[in-house]
């Protein structure tokens, strides 16, 4: 689990930083870049895969941060699905353009905190 968490942290960091830099310096600017949506889905896709792996292979030292993230993720999922019959899906999706990048950074920090705790526990032998 330690190796996976270390690799996961590095990949998330590279994807988020790479997406930001790529979009920031592209011709159209940060929000008007042709790379915006592809990078958005690449980062999100990797993090969803990470969440699924962590769900089945639970970290030995889970944090409250992970629980908060999972509740927020479930809430986003329910609100998005619930907005479809109400024809409010476009407004929800526009809101998610701003909410999910914050969630992505929060998830990266959560993974880094868990990795640090795991490495500390392995170093102390507990």
C-alpha positions in Angstrom: 0.0 0.0 0.0 2.9 2.3 0.8 4.3 2.0 -2.8 0.9 2.6 -4.4 0.2 5.6 -2.2 3.6 7.2 -3.1 3.1 6.6 -6.8 -0.5 7.9 -6.5 0.6 11.1 -4.8 3.3 11.7 -7.5 0.9 11.1 -10.4 -1.8 13.3 -8.9 0.6 16.1 -8.3 2.0 15.8 -11.8 -1.4 15.7 -13.4 -2.8 18.6 -11.4 0.3 20.8 -11.9 0.7 19.7 -15.5 -3.0 20.5 -16.3 -2.7 23.9 -14.6 0.5 24.8 -16.4 -0.7 23.5 -19.8 -4.0 25.4 -19.6 -2.4 28.6 -18.1 0.1 28.9 -21.0 -2.1 27.7 -23.8 -3.3 30.2 -26.5 -6.8 30.7 -25.1 -5.8 31.2 -21.5 -6.8 29.2 -18.4 -10.5 28.7 -19.0 -10.6 29.0 -22.8 -7.9 26.4 -23.5 -8.6 23.5 -25.8 -6.9 21.4 -23.1 -9.2 22.5 -20.3 -11.8 19.7 -20.5 -9.4 16.9 -21.5 -7.1 17.7 -18.5 -10.1 18.1 -16.3 -11.3 14.6 -17.1 -7.8 13.1 -16.9 -7.2 14.4 -13.4 -10.7 13.5 -12.3 -10.5 10.0 -13.9 -7.2 9.3 -12.1 -8.6 10.4 -8.8 -11.8 8.4 -9.2 -9.6 5.3 -9.9 -7.6 6.1 -6.8 -10.8 6.5 -4.7 -12.0 3.1 -5.9 -8.6 1.4 -5.2 -8.6 3.0 -1.7 -12.2 1.8 -1.1 -11.2 -1.8 -1.7 -7.7 -1.6 -0.2 -8.3 0.6 2.8 -5.3 2.5 4.1 -4.3 1.3 7.6 -4.4 4.8 8.9 -7.4 6.5 7.3 -8.1 10.1 8.1 -11.2 12.1 8.8 -10.2 14.0 5.7 -11.0 10.9 3.5 -14.4 10.5 5.2 -15.2 14.1 4.5 -14.1 13.7 0.9 -16.2 10.6 0.4 -19.3 12.3 1.8 -18.6 15.3 -0.5 -18.2 13.0 -3.5 -21.4 11.2 -2.7 -23.2 14.5 -2.3 -21.9 15.7 -5.7 -23.1 12.5 -7.3 -26.6 12.6 -5.7 -27.1 16.3 -6.5 -25.9 15.8 -10.1 -28.2 12.8 -10.6 -31.1 14.5 -8.8 -30.8 17.6 -11.0 -31.5 15.6 -14.2 -35.2 15.3 -13.8 -35.5 18.9 -12.6 -33.8 20.1 -15.8 -31.2 21.9 -13.6 -28.3 19.7 -14.8 -26.6 22.6 -16.7 -26.5 24.8 -13.6 -25.1 21.9 -11.5 -22.5 21.1 -14.1 -21.4 24.8 -14.3 -21.1 24.8 -10.5 -19.0 21.6 -10.6 -16.5 23.4 -12.8 -15.5 25.4 -9.8 -16.2 22.9 -7.0 -14.4 19.9 -8.3 -10.9 21.5 -8.7 -11.1 22.3 -5.0 -12.1 18.7 -4.3 -9.2 17.5 -6.4 -6.7 19.5 -4.4 -8.3 18.4 -1.2 -8.1 14.8 -2.2 -4.4 15.1 -3.1 -3.7 16.7 0.3 -5.7 13.8 2.0 -3.6 11.2 0.2 -0.4 13.0 1.1 -1.4 13.1 4.8 -2.3 9.4 4.8 1.0 8.5 3.1 3.0 10.5 5.7 1.1 8.8 8.5 1.7 5.4 6.9 5.5 6.1 6.5 5.7 7.4 10.1 4.0 4.3 11.5 6.3 2.0 9.5 9.3 3.9 10.8 8.2 3.5 14.4 7.1 -0.1 13.9 3.6 0.4 15.2 
